[in-house]
Amino acid sequence: MRIDCLLARGARLFPDVPAVIDAQASLSHAALHAEVGRIAACLRQHGVTRGDRVAVLSRNRWEHVALLHAAARLDAVTVP
């Protein structure tokens, strides 16, 4: 099971429960799932497809988690 499928399941079963919390924000499973869809669409528009590598330079923030899930949704690979 891909990691993005686990997030979709969490959004369905626990939509209002926090999925990720960092120093600036707390996102529910449903909100994180929506952000992942937005980021995945943006990556797709920039030509990211299956097997592509997506470099990540990030602090420990919710956006990093969302990018990991978005890349997985496109069958791309994140590279820290």
Secondary structure, 3 states (H helix, E strand, C coil): CCHHHHHHHHHHHCCCCEEEECCCCEEEHHHHHHHHHHHHHHHHHCCCCCCCEEECCCCCCHHHHHHHHHHHHCCCEEEC
